[in-house]
Amino acid sequence: MTTRLYLPATLDLLARWHAAGEIPATDDGYTAPDATEEGEYAALMAAADDSAALVGAAPGGGRRVVVVVETDVSAGPVPMSEVVAVHADPAPFTDPEEDLAWYATQEVPDLVSG
Protein backbone atom coordinates (compact mmCIF):
# COMPACT_ATOMS: atom_id res chain seq x y z
CA MET A 1 0.00 0.00 0.00
CA THR A 2 1.40 3.40 -0.97
CA THR A 3 1.60 5.99 1.78
CA ARG A 4 2.08 9.73 1.35
CA LEU A 5 4.49 10.88 4.03
CA TYR A 6 5.43 14.46 4.95
CA LEU A 7 8.99 14.64 6.30
CA PRO A 8 10.38 17.67 8.16
CA ALA A 9 13.82 18.73 6.97
CA THR A 10 16.21 21.62 6.40
CA LEU A 11 17.95 22.63 3.18
CA ASP A 12 21.12 21.00 4.50
CA LEU A 13 19.32 17.72 5.18
CA LEU A 14 17.64 17.84 1.78
CA ALA A 15 21.03 18.41 0.12
CA ARG A 16 22.52 15.41 1.95
CA TRP A 17 19.55 13.19 1.06
CA HIS A 18 19.67 14.30 -2.57
CA ALA A 19 23.42 13.57 -2.80
CA ALA A 20 22.93 10.14 -1.19
CA GLY A 21 19.95 9.34 -3.41
CA GLU A 22 17.84 8.31 -0.44
CA ILE A 23 16.20 9.49 2.74
CA PRO A 24 17.37 7.54 5.80
CA ALA A 25 14.79 5.54 7.73
CA THR A 26 12.83 7.81 10.04
CA ASP A 27 9.68 7.82 12.08
CA ASP A 28 9.50 11.63 12.09
CA GLY A 29 7.06 11.85 9.18
CA TYR A 30 3.38 12.69 9.14
CA THR A 31 0.54 11.15 7.21
CA ALA A 32 -2.76 12.90 6.54
CA PRO A 33 -5.53 11.90 8.93
CA ASP A 34 -7.82 11.50 5.90
CA ALA A 35 -7.75 11.93 2.11
CA THR A 36 -9.13 15.47 2.11
CA GLU A 37 -7.23 18.59 1.14
CA GLU A 38 -7.56 19.76 4.74
CA GLY A 39 -6.05 16.50 6.00
CA GLU A 40 -3.11 16.81 3.62
CA TYR A 41 -2.59 20.44 4.69
CA ALA A 42 -2.67 19.44 8.38
CA ALA A 43 0.10 16.86 7.79
CA LEU A 44 2.14 19.40 5.80
CA MET A 45 1.88 22.02 8.54
CA ALA A 46 2.69 19.54 11.32
CA ALA A 47 5.88 18.63 9.43
CA ALA A 48 6.56 22.36 8.86
CA ASP A 49 6.34 22.95 12.62
CA ASP A 50 8.93 20.23 13.21
CA SER A 51 11.08 21.72 10.46
CA ALA A 52 10.89 25.11 12.21
CA ALA A 53 12.38 23.46 15.31
CA LEU A 54 15.18 21.99 13.17
CA VAL A 55 15.83 25.39 11.57
CA GLY A 56 15.84 27.07 14.98
CA ALA A 57 18.54 24.68 16.11
CA ALA A 58 20.66 25.30 13.00
CA PRO A 59 23.38 27.97 13.08
CA GLY A 60 22.10 31.10 11.36
CA GLY A 61 18.56 29.75 10.98
CA GLY A 62 17.32 28.90 7.54
CA ARG A 63 14.25 27.82 5.65
CA ARG A 64 11.65 25.28 6.69
CA VAL A 65 11.56 22.31 4.32
CA VAL A 66 9.00 19.50 4.04
CA VAL A 67 9.74 16.58 1.72
CA VAL A 68 6.70 14.70 0.44
CA VAL A 69 7.17 11.06 -0.50
CA GLU A 70 4.82 8.39 -1.77
CA THR A 71 6.25 5.08 -0.69
CA ASP A 72 5.54 1.43 -0.07
CA VAL A 73 8.57 1.25 2.22
CA SER A 74 7.52 0.60 5.80
CA ALA A 75 11.03 0.59 7.23
CA GLY A 76 14.45 1.48 5.93
CA PRO A 77 15.62 4.21 3.62
CA VAL A 78 13.29 5.76 1.03
CA PRO A 79 14.73 6.32 -2.46
CA MET A 80 14.71 9.94 -3.64
CA SER A 81 12.80 8.68 -6.69
CA GLU A 82 9.78 8.39 -4.37
CA VAL A 83 9.82 12.12 -3.57
CA VAL A 84 6.79 13.72 -5.23
CA ALA A 85 7.29 17.33 -4.08
CA VAL A 86 9.19 19.59 -1.74
CA HIS A 87 7.70 22.51 0.16
CA ALA A 88 10.03 25.21 1.50
CA ASP A 89 10.04 28.78 2.70
CA PRO A 90 10.84 31.09 -0.21
CA ALA A 91 13.14 33.09 2.12
CA PRO A 92 14.64 32.54 5.59
CA PHE A 93 11.99 31.45 8.08
CA THR A 94 10.47 34.19 10.22
CA ASP A 95 6.70 33.59 10.41
CA PRO A 96 5.13 30.22 11.30
CA GLU A 97 1.88 31.32 9.63
CA GLU A 98 3.56 31.93 6.26
CA ASP A 99 2.76 29.38 3.55
CA LEU A 100 5.49 27.25 2.12
CA ALA A 101 6.30 27.38 -1.60
CA TRP A 102 5.90 24.21 -3.68
CA TYR A 103 8.86 22.82 -5.64
CA ALA A 104 8.80 20.04 -8.22
CA THR A 105 11.31 17.23 -7.80
CA GLN A 106 13.39 18.45 -10.74
CA GLU A 107 13.86 21.77 -8.88
CA VAL A 108 15.57 20.13 -5.88
CA PRO A 109 19.14 20.59 -7.22
CA ASP A 110 18.54 24.34 -7.68
CA LEU A 111 16.80 24.59 -4.30
CA VAL A 112 19.68 23.03 -2.38
CA SER A 113 22.38 24.94 -4.28
CA GLY A 114 20.76 28.36 -4.01
Secondary structure, 3 states (H helix, E strand, C coil): CCEEEEEEECHHHHHHHHHHCEECCCCCCECCCCCCHHHHHHHHHHHHHHHHHHHHHCCCCCCCEEEEEEECCCCCCEEHHHEEEEEECCCCCCCCCCCCEEECHHHHHHHHHC
